[in-house]
Amino acid sequence: MEAFIHPNAKVDPSVQIGPYVVIEDDVVIGPNCILDAHAVICSGVRMGRGNHVFPGAVIGAIPQDLKFKGEQTTVEIGDYNNFRECVTVHRGTASKGKTVIGNNNLIMAYCHVAHDCVLHNNIIMSNATQVAGEVEIDDCAVIGGGSLIHQFSHIGSYAMIQGGTKVNKDVPPCVIAAHDPISFCGINSVGLKRRGFDNDQIARVQEVYRHLFMSDMNISQAIAYIEANVPASKERDMILSFVKASPRGVIKGI
């Protein structure tokens, strides 16, 4: 029932290591992490403090990308993340060199995070969500179980994705997205309130999306109208910056 820890791995003495855990060469694990039975931490993982890796999870395996040629890449993990049973997280490729996971994320059982993804902070990813390569998910997004996220997609802060959704367009901040093909289904007002948004802030979000997704204007026309007619605010500018920067295009409106 002994774990295998490579002699070159740097593991803080406070880390709790369960039976049959494997920790490979070139791994750094910070204080107060918990590695449950049969967890595998592969070469190239850099893990901060207070992370919990549940049974059967594999963190840092080589990517499932045929362009990968064995280059030295990493998985860089912040603090206080939970990787539930059988989660898989792959390290980067030459494209970006690293897969990045921030702080305080809950990645539920059987989820997959592919090469070169960037997951920011306070994300909830429900069971069996599959995230393809080079996806970016911003702070406080909630991804429903069984969602399929296409490579290079971008999901904005405070967005909520309904379970089972196929995400093949960028999802802007603060919205609820669902259906097939994926589309705008309203404002994530409950999630925004839980994250401390007041009624005035939520009203500003609603006003932007009323023009962007609930009018007869196309996206370019709506952006121009909002910039000319809606007073500048943190909420307005966050949404407009996301939409204007989207190379894939955002989800469709109502």
Sequence and secondary structure as in RCSB ss.txt:
>XXXX:A:sequence
MEAFIHPNAKVDPSVQIGPYVVIEDDVVIGPNCILDAHAVICSGVRMGRGNHVFPGAVIGAIPQDLKFKGEQTTV
EIGDYNNFRECVTVHRGTASKGKTVIGNNNLIMAYCHVAHDCVLHNNIIMSNATQVAGEVEIDDCAVIGGGSLIH
QFSHIGSYAMIQGGTKVNKDVPPCVIAAHDPISFCGINSVGLKRRGFDNDQIARVQEVYRHLFMSDMNISQAIAY
IEANVPASKERDMILSFVKASPRGVIKGI
>XXXX:A:secstr
   EE TT EE TT EE TT EE SS EE TT EE TT EE TTEEE SS EE TT EEEE  S TT  S   EE
EE SS EE TT EEE   TTTSEEEE SS EE TT EE TT EE SS EE TT EE TT EE TT EE TT EE 
TT EE TT EE TT EE SBB TTEEEETTTTEEEEE HHHHHHTT  HHHHHHHHHHHHHHHSSSS HHHHHHH
HHHHS   HHHHHHHHHHHT SS B B  
